[in-house]
Amino acid sequence: MITRATSGTQLALLPHDGRTRAVHTSEEHDVYAGRPRIGQPNHLRPGITGWLGNPHSLGAPCRMCSRPRYDVWHEGDDALRLFGVYFHARLTCDPDFSAAVLALRGKRLGCPGCATGEPCHARIIADWIEAQPAPNRSNS
């Protein structure tokens, strides 16, 4: 059993099947995959809270696409589609980001907007990780 500290208490994390997957933040998770706090930039370095968050939002002006005096609101699956474009572009252009994402193999990515069976940006991340070849752990 794995444990981690949470606000001064120990939270027991039950073992899981080893696949990288997206879960709601109310469930046991290893890594927070939500947005950064208000006032933080959208394009964060790996390891900073919110670095895996979707910078494109629904139900509020998009912090990534809006400009002064011109709010952009996304509808339907636009935020997920735009995240996919952003995520794959960043994987291609930022080797540190790509390595940090790959290091999440086997982790549970906690997303506050993730509902079981529903599309979610954290599922895009998890699916990409799982589609990559597993690291070779042999010492030959």
N, C-alpha and C positions, 0 to 999 in steps of 0.2 A: 504494500500500500504506500502511496506517495502522499506526503503532507506538504503544505505550504502555509506560511503565516498570513493571516488576514486580520488587519486591525487588532493586533495583539493576541489573537486566538489562533489555534491550529485548526485548519480545515482539512479533513481527510478526503483525498481524491481516490475514488475507486478505480481500479485498473480498467482499461477499456481494450478494444480489439486492436489497437495499434494503428488504425487508419487515421489520417488527418481528416478532421470533420468540423463542420460548423454546428454550434449549439447556441441556444439562447443564454444570455449572461446569468439567468436565474439557475441554470444548470451548472454542474461542475465543469470548469474550463481551465485550461492551462495558460492561455494567452488572451488578453482583451483585444478584440478586433473592431471596436467601435470608433467613433469619431473623436478627435481631440476636443479639449475643452474650448469653450467660446473664447475668442481672442488669440488662440494659437493658430499658426499657419496650417494650411491643409497638407503641405508637402513636407512631412517630418522625417527626420533621420530614423532608421530602425532602432528600436528599443525605447523610444520616447512614447509615452502614453498617447494612443491615437494614431500611431504610424500606419496601422492597417485599416483605418477607417475609410469609408466611402466619402470622398470630398463632395460628391453630388448628392443633393438631398431632395426629398419629396415633402410637400406640405409646408415649405418655408422657402424664402428666396435662397437659391443656391449660392453658397459662398465662393464657389469656384468659377461660376459662369456670370454672376451678376457684376455690374459695374456701377459706379456712382450714378444715381438718378435713373437706373435702369435695372430693375429686378428681373431675374430669370427664374421661373418656376417650372420644374419638371413634372411630367405627368406619366402615369402608368409605369412601364418598364424602362423609361428613359434613364433614370438614375443608375440602374443596373447596367444597361448597355454602355453608358458613358464610363462607368467604373471599369468595365471590361477593357475598353480602349485605353484608359488611363493606366490600369494595372499592367497590361501587356507592353505598353510603351515604356513604362518605368522599369520593368524587368529587362527590357532590351537596352536601355540607356544608362542604367544605374547598377553596376556590378555588385556594389555593397548591398543594395536593396534585394537584388536577386539572391545573393548568398544568404541573407537574413531570412528571406521567405523560405528558401529550401531548408534552412535549419529548423523550421517549424514542422517538419515531417513527423507524423505520429501524434501531434498535439491536437487538443480540442480548442478551436477558435471561438471565443465567446463574443457574440454580437447581440446588442440590445434589440435589434430589429429582426432577428432570425426566428422564424416560426417553423416548426417541424414540417418538412415537405414543401415549404414555400421557397421561391427564389430568394437568394440573399447574396450580398457581395462576399461574405465570408465563405460561402460555398464555392464561389468562383476561385477564391484563393486556394481552398482545400482541394478542389478538383484539379487545379493546375499542379499543385504539389504532388498529388497522387499519380498524375500522368507522367511525371518525370521518372527517369530510371532510378531505381534504388541505388544508394551508394554501395560500392563494393567494399565489404568489410573483411575480405580475406587478406591474410598476411603472407601471400606466396611470392 
